[in-house]
């Protein structure tokens, strides 16, 4: 073990953060009997030994409840990929209001308190999708870093928030039942802080809690920075930051964004265009009202729009991707994956498919249409299956097995498309609308996701 890795391994953990008495963990506790405890392997994790836990030492890098943030890691196994890294931001929805964060903590919807805490996380997990050790995965032998998501802020927070039930009729205004006596509470929102601190700790090399050793990230030649769902939103917000952070060491950074793209309002007909704008504005205003710091913003976008009436655009990950991300990137969006704001405002499937195709086509013209088009050196790669499947990077079936057919009749998996794009081939493969039930005519869709 080299000296720097030894020091990383033996450094004493930083003192724990002083958690306020009104933190969500104490204030809501067991939700007055409504609390549904997370399973042993919570959302999107599976039993296995492939990736080992590493707990961040920075006392500022904490989950919603103040527990220290965690990443799961595996060192390279293929000498040819010793200086290649995959750095992944996990998804898992999010919350940004009294009701949504209380529902999340109490476990009354799909996600639960495991997405707000590192308490009870396993010492190791299985590898799947882009982390799979199976040779079917082209990145199987690379260094792997899986940032566990526990900040509920799409990896953009730098501080905290306070939420009050004032003016909220409980449970009348909530989609699920909550006890009427729940108090106000605070929580940490530090997704960006977690990412930045993790990169700092990875820079000189580290050893995971089970003994897995990683070489120094600052010696990497290539980093594939990626995220899925809420992690895709976070990867878009942080892509240029990560590239700038690593470029000093001469590292090449490319990004892969998996899912959670929503057409811009100008790509939608009424009344959906106006409804989407109103939904985004409400989210931005609520963040300004409740958060104690402005979320992390893409630097070039904020320099242009911060402090103006259009500053909320920098909080819009889809606008960012179409205008301000200069890191080379590849994106995947299923034509029938209606989620997030699109689901909230009830965009019909046929309208969503047509608008999503227009969105994906727009990425081919960024060098002439984007605000920073002159600085976009590589035309983004685009992959648009029609399988009604949300995410792919965290499933081997959807990353390496399912395909979409191009105009010449060739079938492309997600990972093969990324490789072709990285090797210099312009890449845009998008299926047709399905025109009814079932998958698109050009998509080969796996029957079920991997057992993870």
C-alpha positions in Angstrom: 0.0 0.0 0.0 1.5 3.4 -0.9 1.9 6.1 1.7 -0.9 8.3 0.5 -3.4 5.4 0.5 -2.1 4.4 4.0 -2.7 8.0 5.2 -6.2 8.0 3.7 -7.0 4.7 5.4 -5.7 5.7 8.8 -6.9 9.3 9.1 -9.2 9.7 12.0 -12.9 10.4 11.1 -13.9 14.1 11.6 -16.0 15.0 14.6 -19.7 14.4 14.0 -21.8 17.4 13.0 -23.9 18.9 15.8 -27.4 18.0 14.8 -30.1 20.5 15.8 -32.9 19.4 18.1 -35.5 20.0 15.4 -33.8 17.8 12.8 -36.3 15.6 11.0 -35.0 12.4 12.7 -35.8 13.8 16.1 -38.8 16.0 15.3 -40.7 13.3 13.4 -39.2 10.3 14.9 -41.5 7.3 14.3 -44.1 9.6 12.8 -46.4 8.9 15.8 -46.7 5.3 14.8 -46.9 5.9 11.1 -43.2 5.2 10.5 -42.4 2.3 8.1 -38.8 1.2 8.7 -36.6 0.6 5.6 -35.7 -3.0 4.7 -32.2 -4.4 5.3 -31.2 -3.5 1.7 -33.2 -0.4 0.9 -34.3 1.1 -2.4 -32.0 0.2 -5.3 -29.5 -1.8 -3.3 -29.0 -5.6 -3.2 -27.1 -8.1 -1.1 -23.6 -8.7 -2.4 -19.8 -8.2 -1.9 -18.9 -6.4 -5.1 -18.8 -2.8 -3.8 -17.6 -1.9 -0.3 -18.8 1.0 1.9 -16.7 4.1 2.5 -18.0 6.7 4.9 -17.0 10.3 4.1 -15.0 12.0 6.8 -16.0 15.6 6.0 -18.4 16.7 8.9 -20.3 18.9 6.4 -21.0 15.9 4.0 -24.1 14.6 5.7 -27.5 13.1 4.9 -30.8 14.8 5.6 -30.7 13.5 9.2 -27.1 14.5 9.9 -25.6 11.0 9.5 -22.4 10.9 7.5 -22.7 10.4 3.7 -21.6 7.1 2.2 -20.2 5.9 -1.1 -19.6 2.3 -2.3 -16.4 1.6 -4.2 -14.5 -1.1 -6.1 -10.9 -0.8 -7.4 -10.1 -1.7 -11.0 -9.8 -5.4 -11.9 -8.7 -5.0 -15.5 -5.1 -3.5 -15.8 -6.2 -2.0 -19.1 -8.8 0.1 -17.2 -6.6 0.9 -14.2 -6.9 4.7 -15.0 -10.5 4.6 -16.0 -13.3 5.5 -13.5 -17.1 5.3 -13.4 -18.4 7.8 -10.9 -22.2 7.4 -10.4 -24.8 9.5 -8.6 -27.6 7.3 -7.4 -31.2 8.5 -8.0 -34.2 8.2 -5.8 -36.7 11.0 -6.3 -36.5 13.9 -3.8 -38.5 16.2 -1.6 -38.6 19.9 -1.1 -41.7 20.7 1.1 -43.1 19.9 4.5 -45.5 17.3 3.1 -43.2 15.6 0.6 -40.2 15.3 3.0 -42.5 14.0 5.9 -44.0 11.4 3.6 -40.5 10.4 2.5 -39.2 10.1 6.1 -42.2 8.2 7.3 -42.0 5.7 4.4 -45.6 6.3 3.3 -44.7 6.3 -0.4 -42.2 4.4 -2.6 -39.2 6.0 -0.9 -38.4 6.0 2.8 -36.0 7.3 5.4 -33.2 5.2 3.9 -33.0 8.0 1.2 -32.5 10.5 4.0 -30.0 8.7 6.2 -27.0 6.4 6.1 -28.2 4.7 9.3 -28.1 0.9 8.8 -26.6 0.9 5.3 -24.9 -2.5 4.5 -21.1 -2.8 4.5 -21.2 -4.1 0.9 -23.6 -4.3 -2.0 -24.0 -6.2 -5.2 -22.8 -4.8 -8.5 -25.4 -4.3 -11.2 -25.7 -2.5 -14.5 -22.7 -0.2 -15.0 -21.1 -1.7 -11.9 -21.6 -5.3 -12.8 -18.5 -7.5 -12.8 -19.9 -9.6 -15.6 -17.7 -9.1 -18.8 -21.0 -8.2 -20.6 -20.5 -4.8 -18.9 -17.8 -2.8 -20.8 -16.9 -1.0 -17.7 -16.7 -4.1 -15.5 -12.9 -3.8 -14.9 -12.8 0.0 -14.2 -12.6 1.8 -10.9 -16.2 2.1 -9.6 -17.6 4.8 -7.3 -21.3 4.7 -6.3 -22.4 7.8 -4.4 -25.3 6.8 -2.2 -28.2 9.3 -2.4 -29.4 10.5 1.0 -29.9 14.3 0.5 -33.2 14.4 -1.3 -32.1 17.4 -3.3 -31.0 15.9 -6.7 -27.3 16.5 -5.6 -27.6 20.3 -5.6 -27.9 21.3 -1.9 -25.2 23.1 0.0 -27.0 23.9 3.3 -30.3 23.0 4.9 -34.0 23.8 5.0 -36.8 24.4 7.5 -40.3 23.2 6.9 -43.5 24.2 8.8 -47.1 22.8 8.5 -48.6 26.2 8.9 -51.5 26.6 6.5 -51.4 23.0 5.5 -54.5 20.9 6.3 -53.3 17.5 7.4 -54.1 15.0 6.0 -56.6 16.8 3.7 -54.0 18.3 1.4 -51.7 15.3 1.3 -51.8 12.4 -1.1 -51.4 9.9 1.8 -52.4 10.0 5.4 -50.2 11.6 8.0 -50.9 12.2 11.7 -52.3 15.7 12.4 -49.9 16.6 15.2 -46.6 16.4 13.3 -44.4 19.4 14.2 -42.2 21.7 12.1 -38.7 20.3 11.4 -35.4 21.0 9.7 -33.1 18.9 7.5 -29.8 19.1 5.8 -29.7 19.4 2.0 -26.1 18.9 1.0 -26.0 16.8 -2.1 -23.4 19.0 -3.8 -21.3 19.1 -0.7 -21.3 15.3 -0.5 -20.1 15.0 -4.1 -17.4 17.7 -3.7 -16.2 16.1 -0.5 -16.2 12.7 -2.0 -14.1 13.8 -4.9 -11.6 15.4 -2.5 -11.3 12.1 -0.5 -10.9 10.1 -3.7 -8.2 12.4 -5.0 -5.3 10.8 -3.1 -6.6 7.3 -3.0 -8.5 5.6 -0.3 -9.3 2.2 1.3 -12.9 1.2 1.9 -14.1 -0.2 5.3 -13.7 -3.8 4.0 -10.2 -3.2 2.7 -10.9 -2.5 -0.9 -8.2 -0.1 -2.3 -8.7 2.6 -4.9 -5.8 4.4 -6.6 -5.7 8.2 -6.6 -8.5 9.7 -8.6 -6.1 12.5 -9.5 -4.2 10.0 -11.6 -7.2 9.0 -13.7 -7.0 9.4 -17.5 -10.8 9.0 -18.1 -13.7 9.6 -15.8 -17.2 8.6 -16.9 -19.4 10.8 -14.6 -22.9 9.5 -14.7 -26.3 9.4 -12.9 -29.7 8.0 -13.2 -33.1 9.5 -12.5 -32.6 12.1 -9.7 -28.9 11.3 -10.1 -29.2 12.2 -13.8 -30.6 15.6 -12.8 -27.7 16.0 -10.3 -25.1 14.9 -12.9 -26.3 17.6 -15.2 -26.1 20.2 -12.5 -22.6 19.1 -11.5 -21.0 17.9 -14.8 -19.0 21.0 -15.6 -18.0 21.3 -11.9 -16.6 17.8 -12.0 -14.8 18.3 -15.2 -13.2 21.5 -13.9 -12.3 19.8 -10.6 -10.5 17.0 -12.4 -9.0 18.9 -15.4 -6.1 20.2 -13.4 -4.7 16.7 -13.2 -5.2 16.2 -17.0 -8.2 13.9 -16.6 -10.7 13.6 -19.4 -14.3 13.7 -18.2 -17.3 12.6 -20.2 -20.9 12.4 -18.8 -23.8 10.0 -19.2 -27.2 11.2 -18.2 -29.8 8.4 -17.7 -33.5 9.4 -17.6 -35.4 12.2 -16.0 -35.5 14.5 -19.0 -38.6 16.5 -19.6 -39.4 18.5 -22.7 -39.2 22.3 -22.3 -42.4 24.1 -22.4 -41.8 25.4 -25.9 -41.8 21.8 -27.1 -45.3 21.2 -25.6 -48.8 22.3 -26.6 -51.1 24.1 -24.3 -52.3 23.7 -21.6 -49.2 21.6 -20.7 -46.7 24.2 -21.6 -48.1 26.8 -19.1 -48.7 24.1 -16.5 -45.0 23.0 -16.7 -43.7 26.6 -16.4 -46.0 27.1 -13.4 -44.8 23.9 -11.8 -41.1 24.8 -12.2 -41.6 28.3 -10.9 -43.4 27.0 -7.8 -40.5 24.6 -7.1 -37.9 27.4 -7.4 -39.9 29.8 -5.2 -40.3 27.2 -2.5 -36.6 26.5 -2.5 -35.9 30.2 -2.1 -38.4 30.3 0.8 -37.2 27.3 2.7 -33.5 26.7 2.0 -30.9 28.6 3.9 -28.5 28.7 0.9 -29.0 28.9 -2.9 -28.6 25.4 -4.4 -25.4 24.7 -6.3 -25.7 26.2 -9.8 -23.7 25.6 -13.0 -21.2 28.4 -12.8 -21.5 29.8 -16.4 -25.3 29.8 -16.2 -25.4 31.5 -12.9 -22.9 34.1 -14.0 -25.2 35.0 -16.9 -28.6 34.7 -15.2 -28.1 34.8 -11.4 -29.9 37.8 -9.9 -32.1 38.3 -13.0 -35.8 37.4 -13.5 -34.6 34.3 -15.4 -32.3 32.9 -12.7 -34.7 29.9 -12.2 -33.6 28.6 -15.5 -30.3 27.6 -13.9 -32.3 25.3 -11.6 -33.8 23.5 -14.6 -31.6 20.6 -15.5 -33.2 20.3 -19.0 -32.5 23.9 -19.8 -28.9 23.4 -18.6 -28.4 20.4 -20.9 -29.7 22.4 -23.9 -27.6 25.5 -23.2 -24.8 25.4 -20.7 -23.2 22.0 -20.3 -19.9 22.0 -22.2 -18.6 18.7 -20.8 -19.1 16.1 -23.6 -22.2 14.1 -22.7 -24.4 11.2 -23.8 -28.1 11.0 -22.8 -30.8 8.3 -22.6 -34.5 9.0 -22.3 -37.2 6.5 -22.9 -40.1 7.9 -25.0 -42.7 6.7 -22.6 -41.0 7.3 -19.3 -43.4 9.9 -18.0 -42.2 11.0 -14.5 -41.5 13.9 -12.3 -43.2 17.2 -13.4 -44.5 15.6 -16.6 -46.4 13.1 -14.5 -47.6 15.7 -12.0 -49.1 17.9 -14.7 -50.6 14.8 -16.4 -49.0 15.1 -19.9 -50.7 12.4 -22.1 -48.5 9.6 -23.4 -48.8 10.5 -27.0 -48.1 14.2 -26.4 -45.1 13.2 -24.2 -43.7 10.9 -26.9 -43.8 13.5 -29.6 -42.4 16.2 -27.4 -39.6 13.9 -26.2 -38.6 13.1 -29.8 -38.4 16.9 -30.5 -36.3 17.3 -27.3 -33.9 14.5 -28.3 -33.6 15.9 -31.8 -32.6 19.3 -30.4 -29.4 18.0 -28.9 -28.0 17.5 -32.4 -28.0 21.2 -33.0 -26.5 22.5 -29.8 -23.4 23.9 -31.3 -25.5 26.4 -33.1 -28.5 26.8 -30.7 -27.1 26.6 -27.2 -26.2 29.7 -25.2 -22.7 28.2 -24.9 -22.7 26.5 -28.3 -19.3 27.8 -29.3 -17.8 26.0 -26.4 -19.5 22.6 -27.0 -16.8 20.7 -28.8 -18.6 17.4 -29.1 -22.2 16.9 -30.3 -24.1 15.0 -27.6 -24.9 11.3 -28.1 -28.6 10.5 -27.9 -30.4 7.2 -27.1 -34.2 7.0 -27.2 -35.8 3.6 -26.6 -39.5 3.1 -26.4 -40.0 0.6 -23.6 -41.7 2.6 -20.8 -38.6 1.9 -18.7 -37.4 4.6 -16.4 -33.7 3.9 -15.6 -31.0 1.8 -17.3 -27.5 2.4 -15.7 -28.4 0.4 -12.6 -29.7 -2.6 -14.5 -27.5 -4.9 -16.6 -30.5 -5.8 -18.8 -31.2 -2.2 -19.8 -27.5 -1.1 -19.9 -26.1 -4.0 -21.9 -28.9 -6.2 -23.3 -31.9 -4.2 -24.6 -31.5 -2.5 -28.0 -32.8 0.2 -30.3 -32.6 -0.1 -34.0 -31.0 2.6 -36.2 -32.2 3.7 -39.6 -29.8 1.1 -41.2 -31.4 -1.7 -39.2 -28.5 -2.2 -36.8 -29.4 -2.9 -33.1 -27.7 -0.8 -30.5 -27.5 -1.4 -26.7 -27.2 1.6 -24.5 -23.5 0.8 -23.6 -22.6 0.2 -27.2 -24.1 3.5 -28.2 -22.0 5.3 -25.5 -18.8 3.5 -26.8 -19.5 4.4 -30.4 -20.1 8.0 -29.5 -17.0 8.2 -27.3 -14.9 6.8 -30.1 -15.9 9.6 -32.4 -19.0 8.5 -34.2 -21.9 10.9 -34.2 -24.6 8.9 -32.4 -28.4 9.5 -32.3 -30.7 6.5 -32.2 -34.3 7.2 -31.3 -37.3 4.9 -31.8 -40.7 5.8 -33.3 -43.8 6.5 -31.2 -45.5 3.2 -30.4 -48.9 4.3 -31.7 -50.8 2.3 -29.2 -50.0 -0.3 -26.6 -46.6 -2.2 -26.4 -43.1 -1.2 -27.1 -41.8 0.8 -30.1 -41.2 -1.1 -33.3 -37.5 -0.5 -33.1 -36.9 -1.3 -29.5 -36.0 -4.7 -28.0 -37.1 -4.4 -24.4 -36.0 -6.9 -21.7 -38.9 -8.6 -20.1 -37.9 -7.7 -16.5 -35.2 -5.8 -14.8 -32.3 -7.7 -13.2 -32.9 -9.1 -9.8 -30.7 -6.7 -7.9 
